Amino acid sequence: MQVSRPRAALRAVARAALMAAPALSLVPSIAAAQSSLDPVIVVGTREAQPLSKSVADVVLIDADTLRNSGAGSVGDVLRRYAGVQLTSTGGPGQNTGYFLRGANTSATVVMIDGVRVGSATLGQASLESMSLSNIERIEVLRGPASGLYGADAVGGVIQIVTKKGQGPLNLNAGVAVGDYSSRLGDIAVSGAQAGFDYAASLSRETSDGMTAIRGDRGSPSYNPDRDGFARTVASARLGFTPAEGHRIGISATQSRLNAQYDSYEFGPPADPSGDYRNRLKTREAAIDYRGTLSPIWTTTLQYARSTDDSISGLADAPRFKTTRDQATWQNALRLAPDQQLVLAYERLEEKADGVLTDTLKRTNNAYIAGYSGQFGPAALEANLRRDDNSSYGDNTTGSIGGSYALSPTLKLRALAGKTFRAPTFNDTDFPFYGHHDIRPEKGRSMELGLNWRSGASSASATIYRNKVKDLIIYNPDPALCPPTDDFAFGCAANVGRATLKGATLTGAHRMGNWNVAANVDFLDAKDDVTGSRLVRRAAHQESVSVDYDTGVWSAGATLTDIGKRPDVGATLGGYALLDLRASWRFLPQWRLEAKVLNAVDRDVEPVFGYQGLGRQAWVGVRYDMKGF
C-alpha cells in the first residue's frame, strides 16, 4: 500500500530528528539533563538511590517533564518517555492496555505510592481512570523485577508517586477547554509547617468524545453516537514528623470514571443502540511509618488497601469488585557508605466479589532480600524473593546485575533475572473458562546496556531478551481442559511460549533555551510455537520531543511514530502523531497554556475496529501561588 504524503513527511521528520538527537539517554527527561543534581529513584532497589548508580534500566519522568509535556493522559506520558506501547478501545476514557518490553498488560506491575493497584480479575490497572494532575513523578523499571516485586513484574514496574507537601503553602489551579466539548479543571494545595506536611488535589475532566467503533469495519457494535466520558480524581497525603528521621503518613486516592462505549445485544438482529457504560471506581489508601533507628538501620512499615469496583454494560450490568490488602515491613541496613542490604516481608490478601462467582480469596506471603554495593568503578545489585501463595503455590525468583564505569562518563551494565506472572481470578475461577490447574507463567530475562552522560547530554543503549513459558491463553480444545462438561468450548490453559527481545535507544541534550529528548524502541515479540508476532505489538516505536523555554514563553513539539501491528484478523497500519504545545506567563502567578494533540489529524486505529480522536485543540489558564 502506498504511504500517503503527510505520513511519509512525518516519518522523514522523525528520522531526521532522531539522527539529530545526540543519540540515546538513561533519563529521557529534559529536566534531568538540565539539573546538575543526580535525581533519586526508589523503584530500582525499593530504597532511595541516585539514578546514575542504578544497575537496572530505570526511567524517571519527573515533575518538570510532567508539567511541561502537554500530554493528554498517563498513557501518553508513558509512551513518550518510557517507550511503553499502548492499545485502546477508542479515545480518552476507553479501556487502555500497555505493553512494557512486549510483555502482556497483566505482566507489568503498577503501583501508586508503593501500593499495588488494579483489578485482580483482569490482572491490570486502569490507566484511563488516572489523572496527571495529582502526580509528582513516575518511575519505570524496564526489565525483570519479580525478585523485588513478585508476581507480574515480567515487563517491569510502573511506580506512580503522588504529590507530597513541602515548603510554604502552595496553591495551584487550572481550567481548560478543548474540542469534542472537552472540559478540564483541577486544584491542588500543598505545604509543610510545624512538623506537618500536607497535599491535596481534585480534578474533573469531561468530554463528549466521538464514536469509539469505526463504521468501515462491519462491526455489529457500531453505533454512530458519541462515546464520551467523565472522570473525577481526588487525592490527599498527610504526614507528621515528631522527630528528625521519623515520619508517620497517611494517603488516599479515589477515581471515578463513567465512560460510554459501543456494544450490542444479541439478536437477531444485533442491537447496538443501548447505552453501554463502563462505571469504574478505584481507591487506594495507606498508612505508613518510616524511621531511622540508628545510623545504619532504617525501617518502614506500611498497611494499604486498594479496590477496583467495576460495572460495565447496560444499566443492569453485573458488578465486579476486587480488594487488595497489603502489609509491608521493610528494613534497609547500611553495611558501609556504599553498600546496602534490604530485608522485607510483604503480605498480600486479595478478594474478588461478583455475581458470576462466590467470593474468591487468596493470600500471598513474600520474603525479600536485596543487596546493592559500589566498589570503585564497579557496582553490584542482587535480589531474591520467595512467594508462598495459597492459590497457585510457591515461587522463588531473583535477579543479579552489575555495572562498570569504563570512564567518568561511560558505564557498562548487565542484568539477568527470573520472573513469573500469577494467574488472575478469571484464569482460575471464571465460569466455563477458569480452573485451578493453571500454573504461573515463568520467564528468564537478560539485558546488556551502555550509558553515557556528559554535562547537559546523556545517552544509553539497551538490548534485552526474555524467554517466557507456560503462557496463559484461551485454548479452544476441550481435550486440553479438565475433564468436565464445563469446558465444552475450551478453557484457560498453559500452552504457549514466547520470546520477547529488542533494543531501546534514548537520548537527551540541552543547549541554551533548547531541549531535545528522543526514544527509539525496537521489539521482536514472537510466539515460539507458531513463529508469528504477538498481536498488537509494533516492531518499532519512536518519540522525539523538542522544547524552547525562555521562562516567560515556551513552545514545544512531540512526534511519536508507531509501526505496523498484527491484530486479530488484520494488520494495522503504522501512524505518526504530532503534538504541539505553548505557554505564556503573562503575570508571575498566571500562565496561559495551549496545545494541539494529533495536530495533523491522523486516522488512528489503536485496536482493530476502533478509532482514536482526530485533531484536538486545548486552551486554558493556570494559577500558581507559592508562599502566600
C-alpha positions in Angstrom: 0.0 0.0 0.0 1.3 3.4 -0.9 2.2 5.6 2.0 0.4 9.0 2.0 2.5 12.2 1.6 1.6 13.5 5.1 2.6 10.3 6.8 5.8 10.0 4.7 6.7 13.5 5.6 6.1 12.9 9.3 8.3 9.8 9.2 11.0 11.7 7.5 10.9 14.4 10.2 11.0 11.7 12.8 14.1 10.1 11.3 15.8 13.4 10.9 15.1 14.4 14.4 16.3 11.1 15.8 19.5 11.4 13.9 20.0 15.0 15.1 19.4 14.0 18.7 22.7 13.2 20.3 21.6 9.6 20.5 20.2 7.8 23.4 19.7 8.6 27.2 19.4 6.9 30.6 17.0 9.7 31.6 14.6 10.7 28.8 13.6 13.7 30.9 14.5 17.1 29.7 14.6 18.4 33.3 17.1 15.7 34.2 19.5 17.0 31.5 19.1 20.5 32.9 19.9 19.6 36.5 23.4 19.3 37.9 22.0 17.2 40.7 21.7 13.4 40.4 18.0 12.6 40.7 16.9 9.9 43.2 14.7 6.9 42.5 13.2 4.2 44.6 11.9 1.6 42.2 15.3 0.0 41.3 16.1 -1.3 44.8 12.9 -0.5 46.9 15.1 2.1 48.7 16.3 5.6 47.6 19.4 5.6 45.3 20.9 8.0 42.8 19.6 7.3 39.3 23.1 7.3 37.9 24.1 4.3 40.2 21.2 2.1 39.2 22.2 -1.1 37.5 18.6 -1.7 36.2 17.1 0.2 33.3 15.1 2.9 35.1 13.3 5.8 33.5 12.4 8.8 35.7 9.7 11.1 34.4 10.0 14.0 36.8 7.7 16.8 37.9 9.0 19.3 35.3 8.6 16.9 32.5 5.0 16.1 33.5 4.1 19.8 33.9 5.6 20.8 30.5 4.7 17.7 28.4 1.2 18.8 27.4 0.3 15.2 27.3 -3.3 14.2 27.4 -3.1 11.2 29.7 -0.9 9.0 31.9 -0.6 6.5 29.0 0.6 9.2 26.6 3.4 10.2 29.1 4.5 6.5 29.4 4.6 6.1 25.7 6.6 9.3 25.0 9.2 9.0 27.8 9.4 5.3 28.7 8.7 3.5 25.4 5.5 1.8 26.6 3.3 0.6 23.8 -0.4 1.3 24.2 -3.7 -0.2 23.0 -7.1 1.4 23.4 -10.7 0.6 22.5 -11.3 4.1 21.3 -10.2 7.6 22.5 -9.7 9.1 26.0 -11.6 7.3 28.8 -11.7 4.0 27.0 -10.0 0.8 28.1 -6.3 1.1 27.8 -3.7 -1.7 27.6 0.0 -1.3 27.9 3.0 -3.4 26.8 6.3 -2.8 28.5 9.1 -4.6 26.6 6.4 -6.5 24.8 5.0 -8.2 27.9 1.3 -8.6 28.3 -0.6 -5.8 30.2 -1.1 -8.2 33.0 2.6 -8.8 33.2 3.6 -5.3 34.4 3.1 -4.2 38.0 1.5 -0.8 38.5 1.8 0.9 41.9 0.7 4.2 43.4 2.8 5.4 46.3 4.1 1.8 46.8 0.6 0.2 46.7 -0.1 -2.3 44.1 -3.2 -1.3 42.1 -5.5 -2.8 39.5 -8.1 -5.4 39.0 -7.3 -8.9 40.4 -9.8 -10.4 38.0 -8.5 -8.8 34.8 -4.9 -8.5 36.1 -4.3 -5.0 35.0 -4.5 -1.4 36.2 -6.9 1.1 34.6 -4.6 3.9 33.2 -7.7 5.5 31.7 -9.0 6.3 35.2 -5.9 8.1 36.3 -5.2 11.9 36.2 -1.9 13.6 35.7 -2.9 16.5 38.0 -2.0 14.7 41.3 1.2 13.0 40.1 4.6 14.2 41.3 6.7 11.8 39.2 6.7 8.4 37.5 9.4 5.8 37.8 9.5 3.0 35.3 11.7 0.0 35.8 12.1 -1.8 32.5 13.0 -5.5 32.7 12.9 -8.4 35.2 11.7 -7.3 38.6 9.9 -10.3 40.2 12.9 -10.6 42.5 11.8 -7.3 44.2 8.1 -7.1 43.4 6.9 -10.6 42.9 4.2 -11.8 40.6 3.5 -10.0 37.3 6.8 -7.9 37.1 7.8 -9.6 33.8 7.9 -6.5 31.6 8.8 -4.3 34.6 7.2 -2.0 37.2 5.4 1.4 36.8 5.6 3.3 40.1 3.4 6.4 40.3 4.2 8.9 43.1 1.6 11.4 44.1 2.4 14.9 45.2 3.8 15.5 48.8 3.7 18.7 50.7 6.9 20.7 51.4 7.9 24.3 52.0 5.4 27.2 52.3 1.7 26.9 51.3 1.3 26.5 47.6 -2.0 26.8 45.6 -2.2 25.6 42.1 -5.3 25.6 39.9 -6.2 25.4 36.2 -9.1 25.2 33.8 -9.0 24.3 30.1 -11.5 23.7 27.3 -10.9 21.6 24.1 -12.5 20.2 21.0 -15.2 17.4 21.4 -16.8 19.6 24.1 -14.0 18.7 26.4 -13.6 20.4 29.8 -10.8 20.1 32.4 -10.4 21.7 35.8 -8.1 20.9 38.7 -7.0 22.5 42.0 -4.2 21.5 44.5 -2.8 22.8 47.7 0.4 21.6 49.5 2.9 22.7 52.1 4.6 21.9 55.3 4.6 23.6 58.7 5.4 22.7 62.4 6.3 19.1 61.6 3.3 18.5 59.4 3.3 18.1 55.6 0.1 18.1 53.5 -1.0 17.8 49.9 -4.5 17.5 48.4 -5.8 17.7 44.9 -9.1 17.4 43.0 -9.5 17.2 39.2 -12.5 16.8 36.9 -12.4 16.1 33.1 -15.3 15.5 30.8 -15.6 15.1 27.0 -18.3 14.2 24.5 -15.7 12.3 22.5 -16.6 10.5 19.3 -17.9 7.1 18.4 -15.3 4.5 19.5 -16.2 2.0 16.9 -15.2 2.5 13.2 -18.0 2.4 10.8 -16.0 0.9 8.0 -15.2 -2.5 9.6 -18.6 -4.0 9.6 -18.8 -4.4 13.4 -22.2 -5.3 14.8 -21.3 -3.0 17.7 -21.1 0.1 15.5 -23.2 3.0 16.8 -22.6 6.5 15.4 -23.4 8.2 18.7 -20.6 9.9 20.7 -18.8 7.9 23.3 -17.8 10.4 25.9 -16.5 10.1 29.5 -16.4 11.9 32.8 -13.5 11.4 35.3 -13.1 12.7 38.8 -9.9 12.1 40.8 -9.2 13.2 44.4 -6.1 12.6 46.4 -4.6 13.6 49.7 -1.4 13.0 51.6 -0.7 14.0 55.2 2.5 13.4 57.2 3.8 14.2 60.7 7.4 14.2 61.7 7.5 14.0 65.5 11.4 13.9 65.5 14.1 14.1 62.9 14.3 10.9 60.9 10.8 9.7 61.8 7.6 10.3 59.8 4.1 8.9 60.1 2.0 9.4 57.0 -1.5 8.6 55.5 -2.5 8.9 51.9 -5.7 8.2 49.9 -6.6 8.4 46.2 -10.0 7.9 44.6 -11.0 7.9 41.0 -14.5 7.7 39.4 -14.8 7.0 35.7 -18.0 6.9 33.7 -17.3 6.2 30.1 -19.7 5.3 27.3 -18.7 2.6 24.8 -20.3 0.7 21.9 -21.5 -2.9 22.1 -24.7 -4.8 21.1 -27.4 -7.1 22.4 -27.5 -10.5 20.7 -30.4 -10.8 18.2 -31.2 -11.5 15.7 -30.9 -8.8 14.7 -28.0 -7.4 16.7 -29.0 -4.2 18.5 -26.2 -1.7 19.2 -28.4 1.2 20.3 -28.2 0.6 24.1 -26.4 3.0 26.4 -23.3 0.9 27.4 -21.1 2.4 30.1 -18.0 1.5 32.0 -18.6 2.7 35.5 -15.3 2.3 37.4 -14.4 3.4 40.9 -10.9 2.8 42.2 -9.5 3.6 45.7 -6.1 3.4 47.3 -5.5 4.2 51.0 -2.4 3.7 53.1 -0.8 4.4 56.5 2.9 4.2 56.9 5.8 4.9 59.3 9.4 5.4 58.3 12.1 5.8 60.9 15.9 6.0 61.1 16.5 3.8 64.2 20.3 4.1 64.0 22.9 5.4 61.6 22.8 2.0 59.8 19.2 1.0 60.2 16.1 2.5 58.6 12.7 0.7 58.9 9.4 1.2 57.0 6.0 -0.1 57.9 3.0 0.2 55.6 -0.5 -1.1 55.5 -2.6 -0.3 52.4 -5.8 -1.2 50.7 -6.7 -0.8 47.1 -10.1 -1.5 45.5 -11.3 -1.8 41.9 -15.1 -1.6 41.6 -16.5 -2.0 38.1 -19.9 -2.1 36.5 -19.6 -2.5 32.7 -22.5 -2.8 30.3 -26.1 -1.6 30.4 -27.9 -0.3 33.4 -28.4 -3.8 34.9 -24.8 -4.9 34.2 -23.1 -7.2 36.7 -20.7 -5.8 39.2 -17.1 -7.0 39.8 -15.1 -5.7 42.8 -11.6 -6.7 43.8 -9.8 -5.7 47.0 -6.2 -5.9 47.9 -4.9 -5.6 51.4 -1.1 -5.2 51.5 1.1 -5.1 54.6 4.9 -4.5 54.3 7.8 -4.3 56.8 11.0 -3.2 55.1 14.4 -2.7 56.6 17.4 -1.0 55.0 20.8 -1.8 56.6 23.8 0.4 55.6 26.7 -2.1 55.8 29.1 0.6 54.6 28.7 4.1 52.9 28.3 2.4 49.5 26.7 -0.9 50.5 23.1 -1.6 51.5 21.1 -4.7 52.4 17.3 -4.6 52.2 15.2 -7.2 54.0 11.4 -7.1 53.7 8.3 -9.1 54.4 5.2 -8.5 52.4 1.7 -10.0 52.8 -1.0 -9.5 50.2 -4.6 -10.6 50.6 -6.8 -10.5 47.5 -10.5 -10.8 47.3 -13.0 -10.8 44.4 -16.7 -10.4 44.5 -19.1 -10.7 41.6 -22.5 -12.0 40.6 -21.0 -14.8 38.5 -19.0 -16.5 41.3 -18.9 -16.8 45.0 -16.4 -14.5 46.9 -12.9 -15.6 46.0 -9.9 -15.2 48.3 -6.2 -15.9 48.2 -3.2 -14.8 50.3 0.5 -14.3 49.4 3.4 -14.1 51.8 6.7 -12.9 50.4 10.2 -12.7 51.9 12.6 -10.4 50.1 16.4 -9.8 50.3 18.2 -7.3 48.2 21.8 -6.1 48.1 23.4 -3.2 46.3 27.1 -2.2 46.6 29.6 0.1 45.0 33.2 -0.9 44.7 35.1 1.9 43.0 34.1 1.8 39.3 32.1 -1.4 39.8 28.6 -1.9 41.2 26.6 -5.0 42.1 22.9 -5.5 42.7 21.3 -8.8 43.7 17.7 -9.7 44.7 16.0 -12.8 45.9 12.3 -13.3 46.7 10.2 -16.2 47.9 6.4 -16.0 47.3 4.1 -18.5 49.1 0.6 -18.3 47.6 -2.5 -20.1 48.9 -3.9 -20.5 45.3 -1.1 -21.2 42.9 1.8 -22.4 45.1 5.3 -21.3 45.8 7.7 -19.3 43.5 11.3 -18.3 44.0 12.6 -15.5 41.8 15.7 -13.3 41.7 18.0 -11.1 39.7 21.6 -10.3 39.6 23.3 -7.4 37.8 26.4 -5.3 37.7 27.9 -2.3 36.1 31.4 -1.0 35.5 32.4 2.6 34.8 34.7 2.5 31.7 35.3 6.2 32.1 33.9 9.1 34.2 31.2 9.4 31.5 30.6 5.9 30.2 29.1 2.9 32.1 28.6 -0.7 31.0 25.9 -2.7 32.8 24.3 -6.2 32.6 21.4 -7.8 34.4 19.7 -11.2 34.4 16.6 -12.4 36.3 13.7 -14.8 36.7 10.1 -13.7 36.6 6.6 -15.1 36.9 3.1 -13.9 36.2 0.3 -15.1 38.5 -3.0 -16.5 37.2 -5.8 -14.0 37.7 -9.1 -14.8 39.4 -10.5 -15.0 35.9 -7.9 -17.6 34.9 -8.7 -19.8 38.0 -12.4 -19.3 38.6 -14.4 -17.6 35.8 -17.3 -19.8 34.9 -16.7 -22.0 31.9 -13.2 -20.7 31.5 -11.0 -20.8 34.6 -9.7 -23.7 36.6 -7.2 -24.4 39.4 -4.8 -26.5 37.2 -3.4 -23.2 35.8 0.2 -22.6 36.6 2.0 -19.2 36.7 3.9 -18.1 33.6 7.6 -18.1 34.1 10.4 -16.3 32.4 14.1 -15.7 32.2 15.5 -12.4 31.1 18.9 -11.0 30.2 19.9 -7.5 29.2 23.0 -5.5 28.4 23.3 -1.7 28.5 25.7 1.1 27.8 25.1 4.5 29.5 26.9 7.8 28.7 26.5 11.2 30.4 28.5 14.4 30.0 27.2 17.8 31.2 23.8 18.5 29.7 23.9 15.5 27.4 23.2 11.8 28.1 22.7 8.7 26.1 22.1 4.9 26.5 21.5 1.8 24.6 20.0 -1.4 26.0 19.4 -4.8 24.4 17.3 -7.5 26.1 15.9 -11.0 25.6 13.1 -12.5 27.7 12.0 -16.2 27.3 8.6 -16.9 28.7 7.0 -20.3 29.1 3.6 -21.6 30.2 1.8 -18.6 28.7 -1.8 -18.5 30.0 -4.1 -18.1 26.9 -7.6 -19.2 25.8 -7.5 -22.7 24.5 -10.5 -23.8 22.3 -9.7 -27.5 22.5 -11.7 -29.2 25.3 -9.2 -32.1 25.2 -6.6 -29.9 26.9 -9.1 -28.8 29.6 -10.0 -30.6 32.9 -12.4 -33.5 32.2 -15.8 -31.8 32.9 -18.7 -30.6 30.8 -18.0 -27.0 32.0 -15.4 -26.6 29.3 -17.2 -27.7 26.1 -15.9 -24.6 24.3 -12.4 -24.5 25.7 -10.7 -23.0 28.8 -7.7 -21.2 30.1 -4.5 -23.2 29.5 -0.7 -23.2 29.8 0.0 -23.9 26.2 2.3 -21.1 25.0 5.9 -20.0 24.8 7.2 -16.6 23.7 10.4 -14.8 23.1 10.5 -11.0 23.8 13.6 -9.3 22.5 14.5 -5.9 21.4 16.6 -2.8 21.8 16.0 0.6 23.4 17.9 3.8 22.5 17.2 7.1 24.2 18.9 10.5 24.3 18.6 14.0 25.8 20.5 17.2 25.2 20.2 20.8 26.4 21.7 23.8 24.6 20.7 27.2 25.9 17.0 27.5 25.9 16.6 24.4 23.7 16.0 20.9 24.9 15.8 17.7 22.9 14.8 14.2 24.0 14.4 11.1 21.9 13.4 7.5 22.5 13.7 4.6 20.0 12.3 1.1 20.7 12.7 -1.9 18.6 10.7 -5.0 19.6 10.6 -8.6 18.2 7.9 -10.3 20.2 7.1 -13.8 18.8 5.0 -16.8 19.7 7.6 -19.7 19.8 5.0 -22.3 18.8 3.7 -20.6 15.7 6.6 -18.3 14.9 4.1 -15.4 14.5 4.4 -12.0 16.1 2.4 -11.4 19.2 -0.7 -9.3 18.5 -0.9 -5.6 18.9 2.9 -5.2 19.4 4.6 -2.8 17.0 8.1 -3.8 15.7 9.2 -0.2 16.4 8.1 2.9 18.2 9.9 6.3 18.2 9.3 9.6 20.1 11.1 12.9 19.7 10.4 16.0 21.9 11.8 19.5 21.2 11.2 22.4 23.6 12.2 26.0 23.7 11.7 27.9 27.1 12.6 31.5 27.9 10.9 31.4 31.3 8.1 33.7 30.1 7.4 32.0 26.7 7.7 28.3 26.0 6.9 26.2 23.0 7.4 22.5 22.2 6.5 19.6 19.9 6.5 15.8 20.2 6.5 13.5 17.3 5.6 9.8 18.0 5.8 7.2 15.3 4.2 3.7 15.8 4.9 0.9 13.4 2.6 -1.7 11.9 1.0 -4.1 14.4 -0.6 -7.5 13.9 -4.1 -7.8 15.3 -6.8 -10.5 15.4 -7.7 -11.0 11.7 -5.8 -7.9 10.4 -2.6 -6.0 10.3 -2.9 -2.4 11.4 -1.0 0.3 9.6 1.6 2.4 11.3 0.9 6.0 12.1 2.6 9.2 13.4 1.2 11.7 15.9 2.4 15.3 16.2 1.5 17.1 19.4 2.2 20.8 19.8 2.2 22.9 23.0 2.9 26.5 24.1 2.6 28.7 27.2 2.9 32.4 28.1 3.5 33.5 31.7 1.8 36.9 31.4 1.9 37.5 35.2 4.2 36.0 37.8 1.5 33.7 39.1 -0.6 33.3 35.8 0.1 31.3 32.8 -1.8 30.9 29.5 -1.5 27.4 28.0 -2.4 25.9 24.7 -1.8 22.6 23.0 -2.9 20.7 19.9 -3.0 16.9 20.1 -2.7 14.9 16.8 -2.1 18.2 15.1 -2.2 16.8 11.5 -5.4 14.9 12.2 -4.1 11.4 11.6 -6.6 8.5 11.3 -5.6 6.3 14.3 -6.8 2.7 14.7 -5.3 1.6 18.1 -7.1 -1.7 18.0 -8.8 -3.4 15.0 -12.2 -1.9 14.5 -11.7 1.0 17.0 -10.6 4.6 16.4 -8.8 7.3 18.4 -9.6 11.0 18.4 -8.6 13.2 15.5 -7.1 16.7 15.9 -7.9 18.2 19.4 -7.1 21.7 20.4 -7.0 22.8 24.0 -6.6 26.3 25.6 -6.5 27.0 29.3 -5.2 29.2 32.1 -3.2 28.2 35.2 -2.6 29.9 38.5 0.4 29.0 40.7 0.9 30.9 44.0 3.7 29.9 46.3 4.3 31.1 49.9 1.3 33.3 50.5 
